[in-house]
Amino acid sequence: MTQRKPEGYLNGRPLSPESLMMSYGYKPALSEGAAKIPIFQTSTFVFKSAEDGKAFFELAYGLRAPDAGEEMGLIYSRLNNPDLEILEDRLTLWDEAEAAAVFASGMAAISTTLLTFLRPGDVLLHSEPVYGGTDYLFKQVLPQFGIRVIGFRAGAPPAEAEAQLRRLGLADRLALMFIETPANPTNALVDIAAYAALAESLSGTRRIVTAVDNTFLGPLWQQPLKSGADLVLYSATKYIGGHSDVIAGVCLGNRSLLDRVKIMRTIFGTMAGPHTGWLLLRSLETLKLRMTAQMKNARHVAEFLNAHPKVARVHYLGNLCDGDPQYDVYQRQCIAPGGMISFEVAGGEAEAFRFLNALKLIHLAVSLGGTESLAEHPATMTHADVDPEERLELGITPAMVRLSIGVEHPDDLIADLEQALAAV
Ligand SMILES: *Cc1c(COP(=O)(O)O)cnc(C)c1O
């Protein structure tokens, strides 16, 4: 376990993250005794002395190493702000990371992190499919900066990806490995440990960084740092925020990597504002409750869908069985199946649309991880931009519907699904 602040322990025993989400990293005495963290809605901070201001800037720009126990003071809210600092401290607990950086969106976290570690001539290797915005960044934006981007199918063995790199003569150019698992919307798993080992084996003088987008299962049900990843990325818009009312992102990892990411964040100006930080602090207090309720509800919903005659196929991690190589990956790197389910209705787009238009309780909307259940049609919505042939190859059929399960009563969710399937 990484080093925590003293309040992370009780009688020498580490406290569970959910027990610390209401207190860790916050000293009420520094805020007039306020029991809850105020919103530090300020752009700049007053220095006690010119000497303090000088010392803070020396640390902010890495001009010298901090003295023992010295922490950087508050300067300006593009560099740091109490709402973000406390939030970052709390976010490290679930993933057992040394450091965290919070961003204005998941895409801000991903793009800032990638531009920290990639340079012209470098190769980025990534799992496929990835989130639409990430896909656009990889295929349309990064090549403009002279970065070669190579994808591998989620579920493919690392030896295949390695052989492809070698065939192209690019194995020694690999700088960053990007993994999104489970893949959206098919729930295909990527073996984090196996790909991190490949990154390790191909690393020369420069270490290849392995980054995992953990938005779908984390931080409760999958902790990629424990599987050998160097960095964990989140769209905090999803489960971490959890109420579909805020856009934010996170990057976690060891201090030396995060120091580099934070310098880029300061210069690109991609940090989150104090109000976003405050909303996420509030969300973190109930993260475990929400994700547990969503995970349990999803089990009931999947059971219902598995048995329904108008459902052709269900893609749900809880359905994986012994003997399936994906099940072995699941057992090694996941703690629970989470709250995302995709399924194919019997038929095609027309049948899927009839189902979606008949829903009454579940909202027809993209995004995921919120308290309310959502349904969408990947082929024409979240994945509309994917090449149609590739879309089919990845298993995203016209009959597929993606569900994000919320915290409603499972019987009500099932009743809604039942009446909407009756309309198909
Ligand atoms: C939503 C999402 C993103 C992008 O996050 P934003 O907060 O919308 O910028 C990235 N990755 C995954 C897996 C997502 O679901």
The ligand as an SDF file (V2000), in Angstrom:
LIG
                    3D

 15 15  0  0  0  0  0  0  0  0999 V2000
  -17.2120    9.0690  -21.1670 C   0  0  0  0  0  0  0  0  0  0  0  0
  -15.9390    8.3810  -21.3520 C   0  0  0  0  0  0  0  0  0  0  0  0
  -14.7640    9.0900  -21.6580 C   0  0  0  0  0  0  0  0  0  0  0  0
  -14.7470   10.5760  -21.8720 C   0  0  0  0  0  0  0  0  0  0  0  0
  -15.0620   11.2760  -20.6970 O   0  0  0  0  0  0  0  0  0  0  0  0
  -15.7070   12.7410  -20.6790 P   0  0  0  0  0  0  0  0  0  0  0  0
  -15.8410   13.0030  -19.2170 O   0  0  0  0  0  0  0  0  0  0  0  0
  -17.0100   12.6880  -21.4200 O   0  0  0  0  0  0  0  0  0  0  0  0
  -14.7230   13.6480  -21.3400 O   0  0  0  0  0  0  0  0  0  0  0  0
  -13.5910    8.3680  -21.7690 C   0  0  0  0  0  0  0  0  0  0  0  0
  -13.5670    7.0420  -21.6280 N   0  0  0  0  0  0  0  0  0  0  0  0
  -14.6710    6.3180  -21.3520 C   0  0  0  0  0  0  0  0  0  0  0  0
  -14.5740    4.8470  -21.1970 C   0  0  0  0  0  0  0  0  0  0  0  0
  -15.9040    6.9680  -21.2110 C   0  0  0  0  0  0  0  0  0  0  0  0
  -17.0000    6.2480  -20.9620 O   0  0  0  0  0  0  0  0  0  0  0  0
  1  2  1  0
  2  3  1  0
  2 14  2  0
  3  4  1  0
  3 10  2  0
  4  5  1  0
  5  6  1  0
  6  7  2  0
  6  8  1  0
  6  9  1  0
 10 11  1  0
 11 12  2  0
 12 13  1  0
 12 14  1  0
 14 15  1  0
M  END
$$$$
